[in-house]
């Protein structure tokens, strides 16, 4: 790099890409490659008002040094202020916040540019950096390239009977309002799909299945509890950690605090714990504790939890611990074969099946360019748990030989193999700020 502003190309314009671009404001020339409007990405592009953030507004700022920024933005536009208690804003409103912050930054800094296309090829440039080719065939050069593409939706399926992308409006289009639907998955994505169905006028019964049959848990209504301090020793394994959390939860409840405060207390230590585990411990966690961790860690806004409880109480939603084993068209609908968790088979007739495993279960990013080519050529390699790609502590991509790939970094969910806890706003914005400092050579940026 020269002493002038480095040229940085960011691939992906969701939260992670925009957070990094804004941290680089005044310190780099940034080209943000994103086919849609920068900001919302998959997570915040929903049009449904019932889709709420699952974190209060006070925890959703774009900027690590101004944690209350989004809450202030929301209050200035007529939303409730933090003094009224935790505010779980619609995700579409948060998407508008991200779009507005990007637009303001672009207006103030000519070094930020949105390129409304996807990059399809990435090749090393002699002397350093990369040459990028976008979907239109246009070529550009960059000193640094950052992959901030997220996890993508599940994809696949065999429409019209089986839909693999739960966020595709076509998955719900034309559905007879009284006909039954099968949702595969019982996490936050299932709740999103259920709410979208009801907003669209669907009134029929919904059966939702997952391996354990566990529904998402909720945040505590009313005042948001302070994190319960949990000290986890270095090197503590998966099972001892889980026992510790159960003991701390019992202590918290006895002291008049909700168990949710315990998870919030341990959250800042999760990346350290994950990095201290070897491959066997990480595998043990993913096999035996991942579902329970996600259940307790990623919680519903109280209003959404109330809607879910009403669906269950009224019989509109039924759950089952089972997996989808097979399916076949039957007339205008589809017969699903379910294998129950504790044995036995169930056959159900539904109008359609929608897979709701969410971004965490999606692997379609591996087939997208330029990631597919980078993986095929060994310039990127999957991490040991196949959660994303291998990186070093500075977010630099590692190749198949374990060497740093010059000028190529990774941001956000694709670094889960190294960090695990890097899918939510607080962790990603902190990661983006640290990466911006490295890419810009430590130069101070504009204040927000």
N, C-alpha and C positions, 0 to 999 in steps of 0.2 A: 504494500500500500504506500501511497505518497503522503505528504503532510496535509494535502487537501482532504476534503470530505471523502470517505470511502463510499463506493457505490455498492449498495446492499439490495439484493432482490429477495423479497419475502414471498414465498409460495403458499397462499392461503390467507384469506382476508376475514376470518372469523375473529373471535375474541383474541386469541393468541397473536395472530398476525397484526391486528390493529394495535394491541398493547405494545408490541415490540416497535412498530413504526412510530408510535407516539413517544416512546422512550428515546428513539433515535432522532427526534425532531431537533433541528439545528446542529446535529452532529454527523449526519450522513445524508447522502442522496439515496432516497428509498423509492424503489418501484415495487408496489404491492400488486401481485398477480392474483386476481379474484374475479371470476365471471359475474358474480352477483354484486350487489352493493356492499362495500366494506362494512364490517361490523357484526351483523346478526349471525352469520354462519348458520350451521344446522340448528344449534341450540336455541337461538333467539329469533328465528325467522318465522315462528308459528304465528298464524293470524288469530288464534283462538284466545279470547279473553280469559277463559277458565284455566289456561296454562300459566301457572304462577311460578315465580322463582322459588326454589326450595332453600334459599338463604335470605335473611332479612336484608333490606336495602343498605343498611350500615356496613355490610360485609362485601359489597359488590362494586366498589370503586375501581376505576381503571388504573388508579395511581397509588403505588405503595406509600408515598409520602403524604397522601391526602385520603385516608381511608373513608372519610365521610362524604366524599365528593358526589357519589351517585345519590345518596340520601338528600344532600343539599339540592342537587339538580331536580330531584323528584318533588321536593317540597316547594321549590320555586315555581313549579308548573302545576300547582294545585294538589299535589299528593300529600298524604299525611306526613307530618314531621316525626322525627325519632322520639319526641317527647310523648307521643301518643302510643308508644309501644312498638314492637317489631312490625315492620311493614314488608309484606311479601308481594311485590309488585308483579303485574303481568309480564311475562317474558317478552312480549311484543314491545312493551314500553321500554324495557331494557335494551332491546334491539335498536329502538329509536335513539336512545342515549348514546349508544356506540356509533351510530351513523352521524349523529350531530357532532360528537367530539372529533370524529375523523374529518368531517367537512370543515370544522373550525380550524383544525390543524393545517389542512391543505391550503385554506385561504390565507393563513399566516406564514406559511413556509413553502416556497416554490420547489424545495427539494423533496417534497412528498408527492408522489404521483400514483394514481390508481390505473392499472392496466387491466381492462375488463376481459381478460382471456386467461386460459389455463396454460401453464407451461407443459409441453409434451416431450421435450428433450433437454438434456443438460450434459454438456461436455467440458472437460478441463480446457482452460485457455493457456497456451504457451506462455510461460512466465508467471503464471498464477491467476487465480480467479476462474470464472466459468463463462461459457457462451450458452445462452438460453435460446430455445426456439419455442414460440408459443403456438397456439392452435391455428392462428392465421398464417403461420409460416414466417412471421417476423422474427428477426434475431436481435439479441441484445447482449451486452457484456456486463458482468458484475464482479467486483472484488470478492464479495461474500454472498453466498446463497443460504437462506434459512428455510427449512422445510417446516411449515406451521400448518399442515393440512388436516389435523384432527384425525378422528377414527373412522369417520364415514358411517353411513347406515349399513344395515345388514345386507341389503341387496338380494338379488336372485329371486327365488320363488317361481311359481308357474301360474301367473294370472290367467283367468280371473278367479281361480279357486284358491290359490295359495299366493299370498303377497309377502315378499321378503323385505320390502322397505316400508316400515310402518308410518313414515312421514310423507309418503306419496299420497296426495289427495285422492288419486285413482283407487287406492286400496279401499276407500270407503264410498266411492261414487257409485250410484245406482243400486245401493243396497236397500232391499225392501225394508221398510221401517219396523215391521213386526218379526222379521226373520232372525233366527239365532246366529250368533257369531262365536268363533273360537279364537281366543288370543293366546299365543304361546309365549309365556314369560309373565312374571308377576312383579316386575320391578316398576320403576318410575315411568318407563316407556309404555307399559301396559296402561297405567293410569292416564297418561296423555291420550292414548288412542281411545280409551273408554270415554273420556270427557269430550273428545272431538266427535265421537259417534253421537253422543247425546246432544251436543250443540247442533249437529246436522239433522236432528229429527229422528234418529234411530231410537226405538222404544223396545226392541226385542230383547230376549235374554242373552246374556254374555257369559260364556264359560271361559275362565282363565286358568291355565295350567303351568306348573313349573315343577322342577325335580323335587323341591322341598315343600312346595305349596305355601310358602311364606309371603304374606303381603307386606308392602312397605310400612314402616313405622312413621310416626309423626313428630314434628317439633312440639315443644310444650306451648300450649296456648297462653296468651298473656305476656308478661314480662319475660324477656329472653334471659335464661340463667347464665351466671358467670361460669366460665370453665372450672371444673373441679380439678385441682392439681393432682397429677399422677406422675410419680417418678419411676421410670422404667430403667432398670440397670442395663449397661452395655451387655450385649450378647444374650439377652433373654430370648428363649425360644418361643415357638408359636403357642404351644399348649400352656407353658407357664404364663405367658403374656395374657392369654385368654382367661386363665384363672385369676390373674391379678385384676383384670378389668371387671370380672364378676364380683370380686371382693370389694373393689372400690365403688362399684355401683350400689352394692348393699350398704356400704358406709354412707354414701351420699344420700340415699333414700332415708336412712335412719336419721340423718342430720337435717332432713327436710328439703333436700335438693333432688331434682329429677335425675334419672340415670343418664339422660342426654348430656348433662354437664360433664360426665366422665369421658365420653367420646370426644367432646370438644377440648377437654384438658389434655388428652393424649395426642390429639391431631398434630401439634407442632413437632412431635417426636417421631412421627411415622416414617418420614424419609430416612432419618438416621437409623431406625430399627431395621427397615427394609435393606438398607445398604450393609448393615452388619450381619445379615443372614447370608449363608452360603446357598448354592443352588438347591440343595436338598431341603433346607428350611423354607425357601421361597416356594418350592413345589408343594411342600406340605401345607403351607398356608393356602395356596390356590386350590388345592384339592379339598381341604377340610374346613377352612375358615372363611374363604372368600365370600360365599353367599351370606353368611351370618354377619361378616364385617359390613358388606354393602347394605344389608338390611338396616343396621343400626347407624351407619355413618351417613348414608344419603337419604335424608328424611323428607317427608311431605310438609308443605305449608299447612297450618291448621285448617284453613278453609277448604283445601283440597281433601284433607283427611276426613273432614265432615261429609263432603260429597261422597267419598268412597264408603264411609260407614252407612250412609243412607241407601246407597245402591245395594249393599249387602243385606241390610235390614229389610229392604223392600223386595228382595229376591231378584232384582235386575242383574246382579252379578253373583256368580257362583264360582268357587275356586276348588281346585283339585291338585293333589300332589301326584303328578304323572308327567310323562313325556309323550310327545307325538311320535308314534312309531311308524304310521303309514296313513295314507289317505287315497281316496279315489272318487272321481265324479259320480254323482248319482242324480240323474235328472237335472234340475236347475241348480242343485246344491252340491255338497260334497260330504262323503262319509269319512270321518276321522277315526283312526284306531289309536287309542291311548293305552299306554302301559302304566298301570298304577305303581306307585313307589314301593308299596309293600306286597306287590304281586297281583296278578289278575289283569284282565283286559276290559276296556270299556269302548263301546262304539257309539259315536254321537253323529247325528245329522245336523249340519249347519249350512248357512248360506255361503260362507267363506271363512278362510283361515288367514289370520294376520300374525306374522312373526314379530314379536316384541322384545327381542333380546337387547336392543339398543346399541349405541355406539361401542360400548365395551365389548359386546359380542361380535361386532362387525369386523370383517377382515377384508372388505372390498378395497381398502386403501392399498393393499399389496398388489392389486391388479391395475391400479391407476398409474398413468404416466405423470412424471418421470420416475416414480418410485419403482415400478416394475422393472424398467431397464437398469436402474441403479442396483437393484437386488440381483438381477440376472447376471450383471457384470461383476458382482462382488464389491462394488464401491459402497454399497450398504449391505448390512447383514442383520437378520433378525436376532433379537436378544435371546438368551437361553430359555426364557419362558414364552417366547413368541408373542409378547404383548405389544411390541413395537420394534424399534431398531436400536442397535448398540451405539452408545455414545460414551464419551469420557465425562469427567466431572464438570467440564466447561461447556457442555452441550455440543461438542464437536463430534461429527459422525466418525465412526470407526469402520474400516473395511473388513473383508473376510480374513485378512491376516492380522487384524487387531491394530492396524496403523491408523493414525489420524488422517482423514481425507481433507487435504488443504482447502480452505475456503468454503466448507460445507458444514452447516450446523443444523440442529434439530430442536424444535421448541414444542412444548405442550404434550398432549397425550401419547405421542409416539415415543416419548422418553420414559414411559411407565416401567419398562424393564429395569431401568436404573433407579427410579425414584418411587414408583408405585403411586404415591399420593401426588398427582400432578394433572388432575382433570378439572379442578375447581378454580374459580377466579383468584382467590388469595395466593395459591401456589403458582399459578401460571403468571400472574402479574409480577411476582417476585422473581421468577425465573427469567421473564422478559427483561426486567430492569438489569439483572446481572449480565445477561447476554448482550444487551445494548452497550453496557460499559466496556465489555471486552471488544466488541466489534468497532466501537468508536475510539478505542485506545484510551479509555478513561477520561475523555474530555467531558466537561460538564455540559449538560443540555439546558434547554429553556425550562424555566419553571412553569408549572401549570397554574 
